[in-house]
Amino acid sequence: MPLTFTRTDLVRSANFIAGQWTPGPGATLAVTDPATGAVIAHVPDSGAPEALAALDAAHAAFPAWKKVPAKQRAQIIKRWNDLVLAHQDDLGRLISREQGKPLAEGKGEVAYAASYIEWFAEEATRMNGEVIPAPVPGRRMFALKEPVGVVAAITPWNFPAAMIARKIAPALAAGCTVVCKPAEDTPLTSLALVLLAHEAGVPAGVLNIVTASREKTPEVVDLWLDDARVRKITFTGSTPVGKHLARRSADTLKKLSLELGGNAPFIVFEDADVDAAVDGFMAAKFRNGGQTCVCPNRVFVHDRVHDEFASKLSARVAALKVGPASDLASQIGPMINDRAVEKIARHVQDAVARGAKVLTGGQRLPGLGPTYYAPTVLVGADASMACSCEETFGPVAPLTRFATEAEVIAAANDTPFGLAAYFYSNDVRRIWRVADALETGIVGINEGVIAAEAAPFGGVKESGYGREGSTHGLDDYLHTKYLCQGQLD
Ligand code: SIN
C-alpha cells in the first residue's frame, strides 16, 4: 500500500505551542481520507484558550527572534527546506492521504513547498534598506526594514504544504513569529511541517499551530483578529471569509495578505497553436482535480478553432484516469469532501438546464465512491450559468464560443474576481494588448503552469491583495522605518 509512512511520528495529533506538543481541549476533530472516508487521525478541536496560548507564545518569542541575525535565521530556514526535501516521500504520502491528490502530485507539492522555503531562506539575507540622499546639509536619512510582528496564518486544504510554506517561510525570514490555523480537512501535513521546522532549529514560541474544526475555527481566528498583538493576517481561501477578516481586523489595523477566490478565463484565439493550448489547458485545469484558485474556470474559444479545440480537449479529458491516490496510475483523485462534489454536480446540472451540452463526463462516479466526479467538458456555456459566475473548484471545463477580441476581453473581465487569466495567441501585438487589458494579478501567455517561488502570486479586485513568492512576498511581512539623523555638520 503506497500511502504508509516510513517515519510514523510525522503524523501528529496535538497542537504545537511554545515549543511543546500540547493536547488541546479534549474535544477532537477526525481527519479523514477523502478517497474512502476512513479516519486517519484525530487532532485537537481547539478554541479560544488554545488560540490565546499560541498568541502569548508568539508574542513572547518575537523580540528575541527579531534580533537573530538574518544570516542565522536563513540557516535555520534552509535546514527546514533540507528536512522537508529529505522527507519528500512521507510528506507526499501524507498530503495524498488527507487531501486526496494523486501521489505524484503529492510529492510534487512537497518540492513546490520546499522551493518557497529555500527562496525565503535566501531572501532573508537581502532585506536591504536604503540610504536616502538628504535634501538639506548635516543630515543622513535611512529607510530600514523591520518585521511587522506576530503573524496569523490561516491556510487552505487544496495545497496543505505549499500554502503554509509560502506564508510561514517569509514570516520567519522577515523576523516575525507565527500563529497558524490550518484547514480543518488537512491539518496533518501542516503539523508535520511544523515538526520539521522545530527539528531545523526554529526556537520555541516562534512557530505555533492550533487545529480546529469548521465550527470552532471562528473562535480561534476571531480571537487573533481582535487582539492588537497580531500585526498581520495572511489568508488563502474564499472571498466572503477574506472580507470578514478585513472587516474584523480593521479595529486594530492589521496588515493583510488575502489570496481569495478566482474565476480565471482561459482564452484560445484564432491564431493560437491549438495543440499547445490543449496541453496548457490540461495542465492548468486538471492539476489537483481542478481544486486550485488559479485554475481556468471559464474557457473562451474563437469560432474558427472552437470545434477542433473542443474535440481534442474532450479526447484528452475522457482518457484521464480517475481513482484514489493509492492507485499510482490515478491522475484525478477524489474531491475534498461531499460539499465539493455537490457544488460541482449543481454547476453541471445548472449549465445543462440552461442549454450547455456535455461532451464528456458530466456525472458522479459512484463506483469509485461519493467524492468522485468525472472530468467534464461542456460546450455552449454562457455568462448566465453558475459555472461562469462562481468558482466550480472541480474538474469541469465549460467552453464558450467568441467572435472578436473586444467581446472576449469584456467577457473575461466581467467578474468581480481577478486572480489569474490565461490566453493562447501567436500574434505579438495581440499578446501585449490582451495582457494589458486583462484585469487579473496573474496572466499566463501561451503557458498553463504559471506558479513559481520567484514569481509574485496574488490577485486584484475581489481576489484579494498582497503577493506571495518573489521579493514582494517578503515585503508583505515587513514595514519600513525611516530614520533621520541631524546635526552632522
Ligand atoms: C491556490 O490554489 O491557492 C494556489 C495554487 C498555486 O500555487 O499554483
Boltz pocket constraint, residues with backbone or C-beta under 6 A from the ligand:
constraints:
  - pocket:
      binder: B
      contacts: [[A, 158], [A, 159], [A, 162], [A, 236], [A, 259], [A, 291], [A, 292], [A, 293], [A, 294], [A, 451]]
      max_distance: 6.0
